[in-house]
Amino acid sequence: MKRSNPRALPAVALALGLTLAFTVAGTPAATAQETGSWTIGERVVPAPAGASEELRAALAAAPAPNVAASRQQKPQSDEQWLMLQKATANANLDQLASGLGVSIEKDEIGDVTVYRVTPEKVHPRHAEHLFLHVHGGGYVMYGGDACVGEAATVAAGAGIPALSIDYRMPPEHPFPAAVEDVVSVYKHLLESRSAKSIAVGGASAGGGLALAAVHRFIALGLDVPGAIYAGTPWADLTKTGDSLFTNEGLDRFLVAYDGLLKGAAELYADGHDLKDPLISPVYGDFEGFPPTYLVTGTRDMFLSDTARTHRKLRAAGVVADLHVYEGIAHGEYLALADSPESKDMLQEVGAFFNKHLE
């Protein structure tokens, strides 16, 4: 058989020459299944050379996540969920406050427990602003005193007063209790300040809850906040996002969806459709949303949730800034407080609030 002249091949084929060579040789790099999925052999993932020294050191000191074990880690009863909830609810508020240079005061608004955070140095621009914070933890963890950690970090980093909501959680209070608590506190705040002076947000489930709450604000005819901070938001509680698969085992914090995450999603939804926009806000209509700051990382299992939310916001004509950090896993910009990535994120959030809050 006469060989074809390589110069006659289409340019795209030449560009894909390496892939074509593997295919012709009968040793494809990935095997396509009838479902469209790929089976890829063992991967060796080096430390991200483009990340900071602090991040690379942290990764070097950490063992590779155990995906198989993670898939098995899930409470099997309401009692076990409550034990996990209790175990993650503690924090040394005095130590947190002194370490970050803030004051923390526990309070109540109606029937909802809140924590008021005031930085020692409030930025002049933020004197009349407020960061309304909703904590992460898969909707089932890190309530109580532990809920205020991120609020204190952002408050100190951006120089903005904060109010952290200790919303009700399952198994005793499944959906829609958390959304109702955020709405209740927000309505109270609107009695004494303008909506445009408030930024609402949080990380992970907190980011998802913030987005869901704004869906609810709009449905109720309330003025929307001046800005949203959506930190690696859990915007889709179904196992849909591409990065839930591609970053499984690379994300050293979430590790895998099957296990704790799946269990938390089912517990929180309590039989409701997981694609309800008040549970998985990415499925909602984003028209009328305020400017939104989104942050994630290349190793984050919620990278897809964050990217999909960003695209829906942009399609709705909403101002939306997406920040993606090299090598960062889920929420790792908070875990490595002294890293350049963390400092940069806090500076960016502060600048975003400066620009959009009135």
SULMOPE-V374459 format. One record per residue. N is the residue number from 0. RES is the residue in three letters. PSI is psi in degrees with one decimal (* if undefined). D_LAST is the distance of its C-alpha to the last C-alpha in Angstrom with 2 decimals. Layout:
n=N res=RES psi=PSI d_last=D_LAST
n=N res=RES psi=PSI d_last=D_LAST
This chain:
n=0 res=MET psi=133.9 d_last=73.63
n=1 res=LYS psi=131.9 d_last=72.41
n=2 res=ARG psi=143.8 d_last=69.12
n=3 res=SER psi=148.3 d_last=66.34
n=4 res=ASN psi=118.5 d_last=65.35
n=5 res=PRO psi=-31.0 d_last=62.01
n=6 res=ARG psi=-15.7 d_last=61.01
n=7 res=ALA psi=-11.8 d_last=61.32
n=8 res=LEU psi=146.7 d_last=58.75
n=9 res=PRO psi=151.6 d_last=55.37
n=10 res=ALA psi=-38.0 d_last=52.73
n=11 res=VAL psi=-34.7 d_last=50.66
n=12 res=ALA psi=-38.7 d_last=53.74
n=13 res=LEU psi=-39.3 d_last=54.26
n=14 res=ALA psi=-29.1 d_last=50.69
n=15 res=LEU psi=22.7 d_last=51.34
n=16 res=GLY psi=-42.3 d_last=54.75
n=17 res=LEU psi=-45.4 d_last=54.27
n=18 res=THR psi=-43.6 d_last=53.22
n=19 res=LEU psi=-37.1 d_last=56.08
n=20 res=ALA psi=-42.6 d_last=58.53
n=21 res=PHE psi=-38.4 d_last=57.68
n=22 res=THR psi=-45.5 d_last=58.01
n=23 res=VAL psi=-37.3 d_last=61.32
n=24 res=ALA psi=-9.1 d_last=62.65
n=25 res=GLY psi=12.2 d_last=62.07
n=26 res=THR psi=72.0 d_last=59.68
n=27 res=PRO psi=145.5 d_last=56.23
n=28 res=ALA psi=-28.7 d_last=53.26
n=29 res=ALA psi=141.3 d_last=51.89
n=30 res=THR psi=118.1 d_last=53.76
n=31 res=ALA psi=128.1 d_last=52.20
n=32 res=GLN psi=169.4 d_last=53.00
n=33 res=GLU psi=-28.6 d_last=53.48
n=34 res=THR psi=-8.4 d_last=50.09
n=35 res=GLY psi=-2.8 d_last=48.39
n=36 res=SER psi=159.5 d_last=47.78
n=37 res=TRP psi=140.3 d_last=48.96
n=38 res=THR psi=113.8 d_last=51.00
n=39 res=ILE psi=137.7 d_last=50.33
n=40 res=GLY psi=-173.0 d_last=52.54
n=41 res=GLU psi=131.6 d_last=51.71
n=42 res=ARG psi=140.3 d_last=48.72
n=43 res=VAL psi=114.5 d_last=48.47
n=44 res=VAL psi=113.3 d_last=44.87
n=45 res=PRO psi=163.4 d_last=44.60
n=46 res=ALA psi=142.2 d_last=41.88
n=47 res=PRO psi=107.6 d_last=39.01
n=48 res=ALA psi=-24.4 d_last=40.04
n=49 res=GLY psi=0.3 d_last=36.67
n=50 res=ALA psi=173.1 d_last=34.85
n=51 res=SER psi=161.1 d_last=34.52
n=52 res=GLU psi=-36.6 d_last=37.55
n=53 res=GLU psi=-42.3 d_last=35.90
n=54 res=LEU psi=-43.6 d_last=35.41
n=55 res=ARG psi=-37.7 d_last=38.92
n=56 res=ALA psi=-40.5 d_last=40.40
n=57 res=ALA psi=-39.9 d_last=38.77
n=58 res=LEU psi=-38.1 d_last=40.12
n=59 res=ALA psi=-30.1 d_last=43.51
n=60 res=ALA psi=-8.4 d_last=43.75
n=61 res=ALA psi=138.9 d_last=42.98
n=62 res=PRO psi=157.3 d_last=45.64
n=63 res=ALA psi=137.3 d_last=45.15
n=64 res=PRO psi=148.8 d_last=43.79
n=65 res=ASN psi=98.2 d_last=46.46
n=66 res=VAL psi=-44.1 d_last=45.52
n=67 res=ALA psi=-42.6 d_last=48.54
n=68 res=ALA psi=-38.8 d_last=47.88
n=69 res=SER psi=-37.7 d_last=44.19
n=70 res=ARG psi=-19.5 d_last=45.23
n=71 res=GLN psi=-8.0 d_last=47.34
n=72 res=GLN psi=96.1 d_last=44.83
n=73 res=LYS psi=129.5 d_last=43.68
n=74 res=PRO psi=145.4 d_last=44.28
n=75 res=GLN psi=-0.2 d_last=47.01
n=76 res=SER psi=164.7 d_last=46.41
n=77 res=ASP psi=-37.1 d_last=43.85
n=78 res=GLU psi=-41.5 d_last=45.34
n=79 res=GLN psi=-37.7 d_last=44.72
n=80 res=TRP psi=-42.0 d_last=41.10
n=81 res=LEU psi=-35.7 d_last=40.64
n=82 res=MET psi=-43.2 d_last=42.37
n=83 res=LEU psi=-40.9 d_last=40.00
n=84 res=GLN psi=-45.1 d_last=37.03
n=85 res=LYS psi=-38.6 d_last=38.43
n=86 res=ALA psi=-21.9 d_last=39.28
n=87 res=THR psi=10.6 d_last=35.71
n=88 res=ALA psi=-1.3 d_last=34.01
n=89 res=ASN psi=145.4 d_last=34.82
n=90 res=ALA psi=147.3 d_last=32.92
n=91 res=ASN psi=97.0 d_last=33.52
n=92 res=LEU psi=-35.5 d_last=30.34
n=93 res=ASP psi=-44.3 d_last=31.66
n=94 res=GLN psi=-41.1 d_last=32.44
n=95 res=LEU psi=-45.4 d_last=29.11
n=96 res=ALA psi=-45.7 d_last=27.24
n=97 res=SER psi=-35.7 d_last=29.50
n=98 res=GLY psi=-31.0 d_last=29.49
n=99 res=LEU psi=-10.0 d_last=25.74
n=100 res=GLY psi=46.4 d_last=25.08
n=101 res=VAL psi=165.3 d_last=23.15
n=102 res=SER psi=145.5 d_last=24.16
n=103 res=ILE psi=126.6 d_last=24.59
n=104 res=GLU psi=124.3 d_last=25.30
n=105 res=LYS psi=138.5 d_last=26.67
n=106 res=ASP psi=-178.7 d_last=25.81
n=107 res=GLU psi=140.8 d_last=26.00
n=108 res=ILE psi=107.8 d_last=23.81
n=109 res=GLY psi=-124.9 d_last=26.43
n=110 res=ASP psi=10.2 d_last=28.81
n=111 res=VAL psi=129.0 d_last=26.44
n=112 res=THR psi=134.3 d_last=26.69
n=113 res=VAL psi=163.1 d_last=23.53
n=114 res=TYR psi=124.1 d_last=23.10
n=115 res=ARG psi=125.9 d_last=20.58
n=116 res=VAL psi=125.2 d_last=19.98
n=117 res=THR psi=117.7 d_last=18.96
n=118 res=PRO psi=148.4 d_last=19.40
n=119 res=GLU psi=-33.6 d_last=21.69
n=120 res=LYS psi=97.2 d_last=19.42
n=121 res=VAL psi=128.7 d_last=15.73
n=122 res=HIS psi=133.9 d_last=13.86
n=123 res=PRO psi=-35.7 d_last=12.66
n=124 res=ARG psi=-25.0 d_last=9.26
n=125 res=HIS psi=12.7 d_last=9.17
n=126 res=ALA psi=-33.8 d_last=10.86
n=127 res=GLU psi=12.9 d_last=8.66
n=128 res=HIS psi=165.8 d_last=7.78
n=129 res=LEU psi=134.9 d_last=10.64
n=130 res=PHE psi=109.6 d_last=12.64
n=131 res=LEU psi=108.8 d_last=14.83
n=132 res=HIS psi=137.8 d_last=17.94
n=133 res=VAL psi=127.4 d_last=21.01
n=134 res=HIS psi=160.2 d_last=24.05
n=135 res=GLY psi=-170.3 d_last=26.52
n=136 res=GLY psi=26.6 d_last=30.28
n=137 res=GLY psi=20.8 d_last=31.44
n=138 res=TYR psi=2.9 d_last=30.48
n=139 res=VAL psi=-6.2 d_last=33.54
n=140 res=MET psi=169.8 d_last=33.07
n=141 res=TYR psi=39.1 d_last=31.07
n=142 res=GLY psi=-161.2 d_last=30.10
n=143 res=GLY psi=-147.7 d_last=30.81
n=144 res=ASP psi=-26.8 d_last=30.02
n=145 res=ALA psi=-17.0 d_last=29.81
n=146 res=CYS psi=-18.5 d_last=26.65
n=147 res=VAL psi=-4.9 d_last=24.45
n=148 res=GLY psi=-51.1 d_last=25.51
n=149 res=GLU psi=-39.0 d_last=22.86
n=150 res=ALA psi=-42.8 d_last=20.07
n=151 res=ALA psi=-38.3 d_last=21.58
n=152 res=THR psi=-46.6 d_last=21.96
n=153 res=VAL psi=-40.4 d_last=18.37
n=154 res=ALA psi=-45.9 d_last=17.19
n=155 res=ALA psi=-42.7 d_last=19.71
n=156 res=GLY psi=-35.5 d_last=19.22
n=157 res=ALA psi=-10.7 d_last=15.45
n=158 res=GLY psi=39.0 d_last=15.40
n=159 res=ILE psi=134.8 d_last=13.09
n=160 res=PRO psi=149.4 d_last=14.50
n=161 res=ALA psi=156.2 d_last=15.80
n=162 res=LEU psi=114.6 d_last=17.64
n=163 res=SER psi=130.8 d_last=20.43
n=164 res=ILE psi=122.0 d_last=22.26
n=165 res=ASP psi=75.4 d_last=26.04
n=166 res=TYR psi=157.3 d_last=26.61
n=167 res=ARG psi=147.7 d_last=30.16
n=168 res=MET psi=157.1 d_last=32.22
n=169 res=PRO psi=163.6 d_last=35.53
n=170 res=PRO psi=-15.5 d_last=38.46
n=171 res=GLU psi=-31.8 d_last=38.05
n=172 res=HIS psi=79.6 d_last=34.74
n=173 res=PRO psi=-178.2 d_last=34.38
n=174 res=PHE psi=136.4 d_last=31.99
n=175 res=PRO psi=25.4 d_last=30.16
n=176 res=ALA psi=-44.8 d_last=29.78
n=177 res=ALA psi=-44.4 d_last=27.02
n=178 res=VAL psi=-42.6 d_last=24.87
n=179 res=GLU psi=-38.9 d_last=25.66
n=180 res=ASP psi=-41.1 d_last=24.59
n=181 res=VAL psi=-42.4 d_last=21.13
n=182 res=VAL psi=-42.4 d_last=20.76
n=183 res=SER psi=-46.7 d_last=22.15
n=184 res=VAL psi=-40.3 d_last=19.78
n=185 res=TYR psi=-43.8 d_last=16.70
n=186 res=LYS psi=-41.1 d_last=18.10
n=187 res=HIS psi=-42.5 d_last=18.67
n=188 res=LEU psi=-36.0 d_last=15.12
n=189 res=LEU psi=-14.8 d_last=14.00
n=190 res=GLU psi=-21.1 d_last=16.47
n=191 res=SER psi=-3.1 d_last=14.59
n=192 res=ARG psi=163.3 d_last=10.81
n=193 res=SER psi=149.7 d_last=8.51
n=194 res=ALA psi=-35.0 d_last=8.86
n=195 res=LYS psi=-7.0 d_last=5.42
n=196 res=SER psi=0.4 d_last=5.16
n=197 res=ILE psi=133.2 d_last=8.41
n=198 res=ALA psi=130.1 d_last=10.15
n=199 res=VAL psi=143.4 d_last=13.74
n=200 res=GLY psi=-177.5 d_last=16.75
n=201 res=GLY psi=-173.3 d_last=20.00
n=202 res=ALA psi=149.4 d_last=23.14
n=203 res=SER psi=-121.2 d_last=26.15
n=204 res=ALA psi=-30.5 d_last=26.59
n=205 res=GLY psi=-38.9 d_last=23.22
n=206 res=GLY psi=-41.2 d_last=21.66
n=207 res=GLY psi=-41.7 d_last=23.84
n=208 res=LEU psi=-37.0 d_last=23.05
n=209 res=ALA psi=-45.1 d_last=19.28
n=210 res=LEU psi=-42.1 d_last=20.01
n=211 res=ALA psi=-40.1 d_last=22.58
n=212 res=ALA psi=-38.9 d_last=20.38
n=213 res=VAL psi=-37.4 d_last=17.87
n=214 res=HIS psi=-43.3 d_last=21.06
n=215 res=ARG psi=-40.5 d_last=21.92
n=216 res=PHE psi=-46.6 d_last=18.63
n=217 res=ILE psi=-42.7 d_last=19.18
n=218 res=ALA psi=-31.5 d_last=22.85
n=219 res=LEU psi=-4.7 d_last=22.16
n=220 res=GLY psi=19.1 d_last=19.91
n=221 res=LEU psi=150.8 d_last=16.87
n=222 res=ASP psi=138.4 d_last=13.30
n=223 res=VAL psi=156.3 d_last=12.42
n=224 res=PRO psi=167.9 d_last=9.96
n=225 res=GLY psi=-26.2 d_last=7.02
n=226 res=ALA psi=160.1 d_last=9.76
n=227 res=ILE psi=137.4 d_last=13.40
n=228 res=TYR psi=109.3 d_last=15.63
n=229 res=ALA psi=91.7 d_last=19.14
n=230 res=GLY psi=112.7 d_last=21.65
n=231 res=THR psi=60.7 d_last=25.02
n=232 res=PRO psi=139.2 d_last=24.51
n=233 res=TRP psi=80.9 d_last=27.66
n=234 res=ALA psi=-11.0 d_last=26.82
n=235 res=ASP psi=109.6 d_last=30.51
n=236 res=LEU psi=-4.3 d_last=32.88
n=237 res=THR psi=166.0 d_last=35.90
n=238 res=LYS psi=75.7 d_last=37.87
n=239 res=THR psi=-44.9 d_last=36.74
n=240 res=GLY psi=137.9 d_last=34.67
n=241 res=ASP psi=-40.6 d_last=36.84
n=242 res=SER psi=-14.1 d_last=35.71
n=243 res=LEU psi=-25.6 d_last=37.00
n=244 res=PHE psi=-48.9 d_last=40.36
n=245 res=THR psi=-29.4 d_last=40.02
n=246 res=ASN psi=8.6 d_last=38.31
n=247 res=GLU psi=128.0 d_last=40.46
n=248 res=GLY psi=-19.6 d_last=42.05
n=249 res=LEU psi=-31.6 d_last=39.84
n=250 res=ASP psi=105.7 d_last=36.88
n=251 res=ARG psi=-3.5 d_last=38.21
n=252 res=PHE psi=-47.8 d_last=35.83
n=253 res=LEU psi=-38.4 d_last=36.07
n=254 res=VAL psi=-60.4 d_last=39.46
n=255 res=ALA psi=152.1 d_last=40.29
n=256 res=TYR psi=-48.9 d_last=39.01
n=257 res=ASP psi=125.7 d_last=42.30
n=258 res=GLY psi=-125.6 d_last=42.58
n=259 res=LEU psi=-45.1 d_last=39.74
n=260 res=LEU psi=-48.6 d_last=36.97
n=261 res=LYS psi=-42.5 d_last=39.06
n=262 res=GLY psi=-41.6 d_last=40.13
n=263 res=ALA psi=-40.9 d_last=36.61
n=264 res=ALA psi=-45.7 d_last=35.52
n=265 res=GLU psi=-38.2 d_last=38.52
n=266 res=LEU psi=-43.8 d_last=38.12
n=267 res=TYR psi=-45.3 d_last=34.48
n=268 res=ALA psi=-31.4 d_last=35.14
n=269 res=ASP psi=44.8 d_last=38.19
n=270 res=GLY psi=-11.4 d_last=39.93
n=271 res=HIS psi=158.9 d_last=36.99
n=272 res=ASP psi=125.0 d_last=36.62
n=273 res=LEU psi=-17.0 d_last=34.86
n=274 res=LYS psi=7.6 d_last=33.34
n=275 res=ASP psi=127.2 d_last=31.54
n=276 res=PRO psi=-20.4 d_last=27.88
n=277 res=LEU psi=-7.5 d_last=26.90
n=278 res=ILE psi=-49.3 d_last=29.17
n=279 res=SER psi=87.7 d_last=28.89
n=280 res=PRO psi=-17.3 d_last=25.56
n=281 res=VAL psi=-20.8 d_last=26.62
n=282 res=TYR psi=2.1 d_last=28.91
n=283 res=GLY psi=178.5 d_last=26.25
n=284 res=ASP psi=122.3 d_last=24.58
n=285 res=PHE psi=9.1 d_last=21.22
n=286 res=GLU psi=131.8 d_last=20.41
n=287 res=GLY psi=2.0 d_last=17.00
n=288 res=PHE psi=151.4 d_last=15.67
n=289 res=PRO psi=168.8 d_last=12.17
n=290 res=PRO psi=137.2 d_last=12.25
n=291 res=THR psi=131.4 d_last=14.71
n=292 res=TYR psi=125.3 d_last=16.14
n=293 res=LEU psi=140.5 d_last=19.85
n=294 res=VAL psi=141.0 d_last=22.44
n=295 res=THR psi=-170.4 d_last=26.21
n=296 res=GLY psi=164.9 d_last=29.50
n=297 res=THR psi=-17.9 d_last=32.77
n=298 res=ARG psi=8.8 d_last=34.68
n=299 res=ASP psi=127.4 d_last=32.23
n=300 res=MET psi=-20.6 d_last=33.86
n=301 res=PHE psi=17.4 d_last=30.50
n=302 res=LEU psi=-44.0 d_last=30.01
n=303 res=SER psi=-41.8 d_last=30.95
n=304 res=ASP psi=-43.0 d_last=28.62
n=305 res=THR psi=-45.2 d_last=25.70
n=306 res=ALA psi=-41.8 d_last=27.00
n=307 res=ARG psi=-40.4 d_last=27.77
n=308 res=THR psi=-43.2 d_last=24.34
n=309 res=HIS psi=-45.0 d_last=22.87
n=310 res=ARG psi=-38.0 d_last=25.35
n=311 res=LYS psi=-38.0 d_last=24.66
n=312 res=LEU psi=-47.0 d_last=20.93
n=313 res=ARG psi=-39.4 d_last=21.82
n=314 res=ALA psi=-28.2 d_last=24.52
n=315 res=ALA psi=2.7 d_last=22.12
n=316 res=GLY psi=18.0 d_last=20.05
n=317 res=VAL psi=140.7 d_last=17.13
n=318 res=VAL psi=121.4 d_last=15.53
n=319 res=ALA psi=121.5 d_last=17.33
n=320 res=ASP psi=123.7 d_last=18.32
n=321 res=LEU psi=123.6 d_last=21.63
n=322 res=HIS psi=121.8 d_last=22.96
n=323 res=VAL psi=123.0 d_last=26.66
n=324 res=TYR psi=136.2 d_last=28.54
n=325 res=GLU psi=126.8 d_last=32.28
n=326 res=GLY psi=-1.9 d_last=34.45
n=327 res=ILE psi=130.2 d_last=31.77
n=328 res=ALA psi=-171.6 d_last=32.76
n=329 res=HIS psi=114.5 d_last=30.70
n=330 res=GLY psi=13.1 d_last=28.05
n=331 res=GLU psi=-20.4 d_last=30.08
n=332 res=TYR psi=-20.0 d_last=27.11
n=333 res=LEU psi=-34.6 d_last=26.60
n=334 res=ALA psi=-35.3 d_last=30.34
n=335 res=LEU psi=76.6 d_last=30.99
n=336 res=ALA psi=-28.5 d_last=28.59
n=337 res=ASP psi=5.9 d_last=30.26
n=338 res=SER psi=154.5 d_last=30.46
n=339 res=PRO psi=-33.5 d_last=28.79
n=340 res=GLU psi=-43.4 d_last=27.40
n=341 res=SER psi=-45.8 d_last=25.61
n=342 res=LYS psi=-39.3 d_last=24.29
n=343 res=ASP psi=-42.1 d_last=23.12
n=344 res=MET psi=-45.5 d_last=21.36
n=345 res=LEU psi=-37.9 d_last=19.40
n=346 res=GLN psi=-41.7 d_last=18.48
n=347 res=GLU psi=-42.3 d_last=17.40
n=348 res=VAL psi=-46.0 d_last=15.25
n=349 res=GLY psi=-42.3 d_last=13.54
n=350 res=ALA psi=-37.6 d_last=13.07
n=351 res=PHE psi=-44.9 d_last=11.76
n=352 res=PHE psi=-42.3 d_last=9.05
n=353 res=ASN psi=-41.0 d_last=8.38
n=354 res=LYS psi=-35.5 d_last=8.36
n=355 res=HIS psi=-17.1 d_last=6.46
n=356 res=LEU psi=143.6 d_last=3.78
n=357 res=GLU psi=* d_last=0.00
